[in-house]
Amino acid sequence: MIAKSDVPINERDPEGLKEDGTAYRVLVVDDSMFIAKQLGQIFTSEGFELAGTAADGAQGVERYREMYPNIDLVTMDITMPVMDGVTALEKILEFDKNAVVIMVSALGKEDVVKKSLLMGAKSYIVKPLDRRKVLERVVSILKR
């Protein structure tokens, strides 16, 4: 079976568009410039709008508050300086209980991922990033 994300984008609708044709707006929170750039490229290649990036949880919370309510999704790294992703998740959900946050985790962090999901994260993505898995996970959450 061919996944939608394997069909060239000019032969189908991009995954990053809402039913009204506007782009889903994404905030990427990750202290790794490489991961943030990789996620940004995955999203923009599918028509998502990269609304912003943040290098730590504290910046992520601040950016979310600045952009609210014009943000559809946050990808949140778990291990970061200044403020970790779980604390940032908690603060974002205190501010907006309907926030859509997907945690980004390295292998071996299952306990922290489980805690995040119980707190209200909608899903998780495991590093190293797989383009198709990232898109499948994100799209399944946004198009529920």
C-alpha positions in Angstrom: 0.0 0.0 0.0 1.3 3.5 -0.9 1.2 6.0 1.9 -0.3 9.4 0.9 3.0 11.1 1.8 4.8 8.9 -0.8 2.7 10.3 -3.7 4.4 13.5 -5.1 2.8 16.6 -3.6 1.8 18.0 -6.9 -0.5 15.0 -7.5 -2.4 15.4 -4.2 -3.4 17.9 -1.6 -0.7 18.7 1.0 -1.2 17.2 4.4 -0.6 20.5 6.1 -3.8 22.2 5.0 -7.1 22.5 6.8 -10.4 21.8 5.1 -10.7 25.6 4.4 -7.4 25.6 2.5 -5.4 27.5 5.2 -2.2 26.0 6.6 -2.0 24.4 10.0 0.4 26.6 12.1 3.1 24.8 14.0 5.5 25.9 16.8 8.6 23.7 17.0 10.3 23.7 20.5 13.6 21.9 20.5 17.1 22.8 21.7 18.7 21.0 18.8 18.9 23.3 15.8 19.3 20.2 13.6 16.0 18.6 14.9 14.1 21.9 14.7 15.3 22.5 11.1 14.4 18.9 10.2 10.9 19.2 11.6 10.5 22.6 10.0 11.4 21.1 6.6 9.1 18.1 7.1 6.2 20.4 7.9 6.8 23.1 5.2 7.2 20.4 2.6 3.6 19.4 3.3 2.1 22.9 3.3 2.2 23.5 7.1 3.2 27.0 8.2 6.2 27.0 10.5 4.8 29.7 12.9 7.9 29.8 15.0 10.7 27.9 16.8 12.0 28.0 20.4 15.2 26.6 21.8 14.0 25.7 25.3 10.7 25.1 27.2 10.6 28.6 28.7 10.9 30.2 25.2 8.3 27.7 23.9 5.7 28.7 26.6 6.4 32.4 25.9 6.0 32.0 22.1 2.8 29.9 22.5 1.3 32.7 24.6 2.4 35.4 22.1 0.9 33.5 19.1 -2.3 32.2 20.9 -4.9 31.5 19.5 -3.2 31.3 16.1 -1.3 28.1 16.7 -2.6 24.6 15.8 0.2 22.4 17.0 3.3 22.4 19.2 6.1 19.8 18.9 7.9 19.7 22.2 11.3 18.2 22.9 11.5 16.5 26.3 15.1 17.2 27.3 16.1 20.9 27.0 18.0 23.5 29.1 16.3 26.2 31.1 12.9 24.4 31.2 12.3 20.8 30.1 9.5 19.8 27.8 7.3 18.2 30.5 7.2 21.5 32.5 6.6 23.5 29.4 3.7 21.2 28.4 2.2 21.7 31.9 2.5 25.5 31.6 1.0 25.6 28.1 -1.9 23.4 29.2 -2.5 25.7 32.2 -2.7 28.6 29.8 -4.8 26.7 27.1 -6.3 23.4 28.1 -7.1 22.7 24.4 -3.5 23.1 23.2 -2.4 20.3 20.8 1.1 19.3 22.0 3.1 16.3 20.6 6.2 15.4 22.5 9.5 14.6 20.7 11.5 12.0 22.5 14.7 10.1 22.2 14.5 6.3 22.7 14.6 5.3 26.3 12.4 8.1 27.6 9.2 5.9 27.7 8.4 6.8 31.3 8.6 10.6 30.6 6.5 10.1 27.4 3.9 8.2 29.4 3.8 11.0 32.1 3.4 13.6 29.3 0.5 11.7 27.7 -1.3 11.5 31.1 -0.8 15.2 31.6 -2.5 16.0 28.2 0.0 15.7 25.4 -1.8 14.3 22.4 0.9 12.0 21.1 4.7 11.6 20.7 7.3 11.3 18.0 10.5 9.3 18.5 14.0 10.5 17.4 15.6 9.9 15.0 12.8 11.5 13.0 11.2 9.5 10.2 9.3 11.9 7.8 6.4 9.6 7.1 5.9 8.6 10.8 6.1 12.3 11.8 3.4 13.2 9.2 1.2 10.3 10.0 1.2 11.0 13.7 0.7 14.8 13.3 -2.0 14.5 10.7 -3.9 11.8 12.6 -4.0 14.2 15.7 -5.0 17.3 13.7 -7.6 15.8 11.6 -9.5 14.0 14.4 
